[in-house]
Amino acid sequence: MAAQKRVGFAVIGLGSIAQSSVLPAFARCKKAKLVALVSRDQKKAARLARTFKAPASYGQEEYEACLRNPDVEAVYIATPQGEHKRLAVLAARAGKHVLCEKPLAATVEQSAAIVLACNANGVLLMTAYRKYYEPSIVFLKNLIRNGDLGQIDTVHTAFSELHVPGKSLDWLLDAKLAGGGPLMDLGIYCVNTTRWLLDEDPVTVRAASWRYDKLRFREVEQGIAFQMTFPSGAVMQGSTSYAAAMSSFLFVQGSAGWASIAPVFDFNEAREFAGSVKGRRISRKFKVTDEFAPEIDAFASAIRGGREIEPDGVQGHRDMIILRAIYDAAKSGQSVPVRYQ
């Protein structure tokens, strides 16, 4: 793809994930380029535009002006999820393609509105699940797809991070902005990655949540453990917490072997892969790699008609439906069917 044909992106929201990972990724993109930044702090947007060589910058009140910029073909939304609906719908109405950070929204109703707006306005929608572009997960996906692990029986997975007052993001404990606690922020990786690996959707869920610190965690859960059952009979056991050190793992058991990756979801650590395939032991180390540039380039390629979107907005919306069912199961203490319609 010629350089002049690279897709122009505006990044909306300049918080920690944007500054540490999204903005630097554009320097490594081959099919996308950074053309604009939008922040609630216009001075911050201008400063970061100079740092990352974006030609234009806007304050949040100038968002619609950004959408009128002909160089902006797509937006990368990196704000708190409670703000995703408004930003995505405005972008869709302006004819801009939407790459939206996970989770797709704070509620199922909001994610449905985003999908509807993008479909109605003929723009593409992608949910930013970077794990689809991380080599260790892709390696595991291929083992499962090729039948090397046989029939998958059980998946065990967890992702937790210690939420520290005064250091961690306060809005993560705000139900309106975050939609929930660690399940929305971290556990969604466990949900989506398992669905992608198994290539099927859960039909029932069970869950139990906890709040040891009821003062800080007034609006969202402090931790939650959950189970998803799939049509094939496979069962996923997952957990996530804001009361544990940064840690994650994925363990898959099948009739012909097993495989594990740890750590698996944090993007700053090398991956240790271990497994057994039909009696043959496997051990590999996957170095730290940029998971954001391949994701952005994949969306740019889809915009140019070069590939299908994976994962698209429908998948992000389905995850929201599953998360709501998990919360319902935790509240009721009962198994809950997942209803996708």
C-alpha positions in Angstrom: 0.0 0.0 0.0 1.5 3.3 -1.1 2.4 5.8 1.7 0.0 8.4 0.3 -2.8 5.9 0.6 -2.3 5.0 4.2 -5.5 5.5 6.3 -5.6 8.7 8.3 -6.5 8.2 12.0 -7.6 10.5 14.8 -7.0 9.2 18.3 -9.7 10.2 20.7 -8.6 10.2 24.4 -5.0 10.7 25.4 -4.8 8.8 28.7 -2.3 6.2 29.7 -3.0 3.5 27.1 -2.9 6.0 24.3 0.3 7.6 25.4 2.1 4.4 26.3 1.0 2.2 23.4 -1.5 3.6 20.8 0.3 6.7 19.8 3.8 5.2 19.6 2.4 2.3 17.5 1.6 4.6 14.5 5.3 5.0 13.9 5.5 1.3 13.2 2.3 1.1 11.1 2.6 0.5 7.4 -1.0 1.0 6.4 -2.1 3.7 8.8 -1.0 7.2 9.8 -1.7 9.5 12.7 -3.3 12.7 11.5 -5.1 14.1 14.5 -5.5 14.0 18.3 -8.5 14.9 20.5 -8.4 15.4 24.2 -10.4 17.2 26.9 -7.2 19.2 27.4 -6.5 21.0 24.2 -3.0 22.0 25.4 -2.2 18.3 26.1 -3.5 17.4 22.6 -1.3 20.0 21.0 1.8 18.9 23.0 1.3 15.3 22.1 0.6 16.1 18.5 4.0 17.7 18.3 5.6 14.7 20.1 4.0 12.1 17.8 4.0 14.3 14.6 0.2 14.5 14.2 -0.7 17.5 11.9 -3.8 18.5 13.8 -5.0 18.6 17.4 -8.4 19.4 19.0 -10.0 19.9 22.4 -13.0 17.7 23.2 -15.4 20.5 22.4 -13.9 20.5 18.9 -14.5 16.8 18.2 -17.0 17.5 15.4 -14.5 19.8 13.8 -12.0 16.9 13.9 -14.6 14.7 12.2 -14.9 17.3 9.4 -11.2 17.1 8.7 -10.9 15.3 5.3 -7.6 13.7 6.3 -9.4 11.8 9.1 -10.8 8.6 7.7 -11.0 6.6 10.9 -11.0 7.2 14.7 -9.4 5.2 17.4 -11.5 5.7 20.5 -9.3 5.3 23.7 -11.5 7.0 26.3 -13.3 5.4 29.3 -16.0 3.1 27.9 -18.9 5.1 29.3 -17.9 7.7 26.6 -17.6 5.3 23.7 -21.2 5.5 22.5 -21.4 9.3 22.0 -18.0 9.4 20.3 -18.6 6.4 18.1 -22.1 7.4 17.0 -20.9 10.9 16.0 -18.0 9.4 14.1 -20.3 7.0 12.2 -22.7 9.8 11.3 -19.7 11.7 9.9 -18.7 8.7 7.7 -15.6 7.8 9.8 -14.7 4.2 10.4 -14.4 3.3 14.1 -11.7 1.3 16.0 -12.9 1.3 19.6 -11.0 0.1 22.7 -12.5 -2.7 24.6 -14.9 -3.1 26.2 -17.0 -1.7 23.3 -19.2 0.3 25.8 -20.3 0.4 29.4 -23.6 -1.3 28.9 -25.2 -3.7 26.4 -27.6 -1.0 25.3 -24.7 1.3 24.5 -22.8 -1.3 22.5 -25.9 -2.2 20.5 -26.3 1.5 19.6 -22.7 1.7 18.4 -23.2 -1.3 16.1 -26.4 0.0 14.8 -25.0 3.5 14.1 -22.0 2.1 12.2 -24.2 -0.3 10.2 -26.7 2.5 9.4 -24.0 4.8 8.1 -22.0 2.2 6.2 -18.8 2.5 8.2 -16.6 -0.3 9.6 -16.4 -1.0 13.3 -13.6 -3.0 15.0 -13.2 -3.8 18.7 -9.6 -3.3 19.8 -8.7 -6.8 21.1 -5.0 -6.8 20.6 -4.6 -10.5 21.5 -5.6 -11.5 18.0 -2.3 -10.1 16.8 0.0 -11.5 19.6 2.2 -14.4 18.5 1.8 -16.7 21.5 -2.0 -16.6 21.3 -1.9 -17.1 17.5 0.3 -20.1 18.0 -2.1 -21.6 20.5 -5.1 -20.8 18.2 -3.4 -22.7 15.4 -2.8 -25.7 17.6 -6.5 -25.8 18.6 -7.7 -25.2 15.0 -5.5 -28.0 13.6 -6.8 -30.4 16.2 -3.4 -30.9 17.9 -4.9 -30.7 21.4 -7.9 -32.9 20.4 -11.3 -32.1 21.8 -11.0 -29.1 24.2 -12.4 -30.0 27.6 -11.5 -27.1 29.9 -10.0 -23.6 29.8 -8.6 -22.0 32.9 -7.7 -18.3 32.7 -7.3 -15.3 34.9 -6.2 -11.7 34.7 -5.8 -9.4 37.8 -4.2 -6.1 38.7 -3.8 -4.3 42.0 -5.9 -1.1 42.1 -3.9 1.3 44.2 -5.6 4.5 45.5 -3.9 7.6 44.2 -2.0 5.7 41.6 -4.5 3.6 39.6 -7.2 5.3 37.5 -10.0 6.5 39.6 -12.6 6.2 36.9 -12.2 2.4 36.9 -14.3 2.4 40.1 -17.0 4.6 38.6 -19.9 2.4 37.5 -21.2 5.0 35.0 -17.8 5.4 33.2 -16.5 1.8 33.6 -19.7 -0.2 33.5 -18.3 -2.5 36.2 -15.1 -3.5 37.9 -12.2 -5.8 36.9 -14.6 -8.0 34.8 -15.1 -5.1 32.4 -11.5 -4.0 32.5 -9.5 -7.2 32.7 -11.8 -10.2 32.7 -13.1 -9.3 29.3 -9.8 -10.5 27.9 -10.5 -13.9 29.4 -14.0 -14.0 27.9 -13.1 -12.8 24.4 -9.9 -14.8 24.1 -11.6 -18.0 25.1 -14.4 -17.4 22.6 -11.9 -16.8 19.8 -9.7 -19.8 20.7 -12.8 -22.2 20.8 -14.6 -20.4 17.9 -17.9 -20.7 19.7 -20.0 -18.7 22.2 -21.0 -19.7 25.7 -24.6 -20.8 26.3 -24.7 -20.5 30.1 -22.7 -18.8 32.8 -22.2 -19.0 36.6 -20.4 -16.5 38.8 -19.6 -15.2 42.3 -18.2 -11.7 43.0 -16.8 -10.1 46.2 -16.1 -6.8 47.8 -13.7 -6.9 50.7 -13.2 -3.2 50.7 -16.8 -2.0 50.6 -15.8 1.7 51.0 -13.6 1.9 47.8 -15.6 -0.6 45.8 -19.1 0.9 46.5 -20.1 0.9 42.8 -18.2 -2.0 41.2 -17.0 -5.5 42.2 -13.5 -5.9 43.7 -13.2 -9.4 42.2 -15.3 -12.0 40.4 -14.9 -15.7 39.5 -17.0 -17.1 36.6 -17.7 -20.1 34.5 -18.8 -20.3 30.9 -20.2 -23.5 29.3 -20.1 -23.9 25.5 -22.2 -25.9 23.1 -19.3 -28.3 22.5 -19.3 -29.2 26.2 -16.1 -27.2 26.9 -16.1 -25.3 30.1 -14.1 -22.1 30.9 -13.2 -21.2 34.5 -12.1 -17.6 34.8 -11.4 -15.0 37.5 -10.3 -11.4 37.8 -9.6 -9.1 40.7 -8.4 -5.6 41.6 -6.9 -6.9 44.8 -4.0 -9.0 43.3 -0.7 -8.2 41.8 -0.6 -7.9 38.0 -0.8 -11.5 36.8 -2.4 -13.5 34.1 -2.4 -17.0 32.7 -4.2 -19.2 30.2 -4.4 -23.0 30.5 -6.1 -25.2 27.9 -6.8 -28.9 28.4 -7.8 -31.2 25.5 -8.2 -34.9 24.8 -4.8 -35.0 23.0 -2.8 -32.5 25.0 -2.6 -29.3 26.9 -1.1 -25.9 26.6 -0.4 -22.9 28.9 0.8 -19.3 28.5 1.9 -17.1 31.4 1.8 -14.2 31.6 -0.7 -13.9 28.8 -2.6 -10.6 28.8 -0.2 -7.9 30.0 1.7 -6.5 27.0 4.9 -5.6 28.8 6.2 -9.1 29.5 7.6 -12.0 27.5 5.3 -15.0 27.1 6.3 -18.5 28.5 4.5 -21.2 26.4 4.4 -24.8 27.6 2.4 -27.7 26.4 2.1 -31.4 25.5 0.8 -32.4 22.1 0.1 -36.1 21.7 2.9 -36.9 24.1 5.4 -34.5 22.7 6.4 -31.7 25.0 6.5 -28.1 23.7 8.3 -25.2 25.3 8.7 -21.8 23.7 9.4 -18.2 24.8 7.7 -15.3 22.9 9.4 -12.0 23.3 7.6 -8.7 24.0 6.1 -7.4 20.7 4.0 -4.5 19.7 0.4 -5.7 19.6 -1.1 -2.3 18.7 0.5 -1.6 15.3 -0.7 -4.9 13.8 -4.2 -4.3 15.1 -4.3 -0.7 13.6 -2.9 -1.9 10.3 -5.4 -4.8 10.2 -8.2 -2.3 10.5 -6.6 0.0 7.9 -6.4 -3.0 5.5 -10.1 -3.7 6.1 -10.9 -0.1 5.3 -9.1 -0.5 2.0 -10.9 -3.7 1.3 -7.9 -6.0 1.8 -9.2 -8.2 4.6 -12.2 -9.0 6.9 -12.4 -7.3 10.3 -11.4 -9.5 13.2 -12.8 -8.9 15.7 -15.6 -6.7 14.5 -18.1 -4.6 16.5 -20.6 -7.5 16.7 -18.1 -9.6 18.6 -17.5 -6.7 21.0 -21.3 -6.4 21.5 -21.5 -10.2 22.1 -18.9 -9.9 24.8 -21.0 -7.2 26.5 -24.0 -9.5 26.4 -21.9 -12.2 28.1 -20.5 -9.8 30.7 -24.1 -8.8 31.6 -25.1 -12.4 32.0 -22.0 -13.0 34.3 -23.1 -10.1 36.5 -26.6 -11.4 36.5 -25.4 -14.8 37.6 -23.2 -13.3 40.4 -26.2 -11.4 41.6 -28.6 -14.3 41.5 -26.3 -17.1 42.5 -27.8 -19.2 39.7 -26.8 -20.4 36.3 -27.9 -17.9 33.7 -28.5 -18.6 30.0 -26.8 -16.2 27.6 -29.3 -14.7 25.2 -27.8 -13.1 22.1 -31.0 -11.8 20.6 
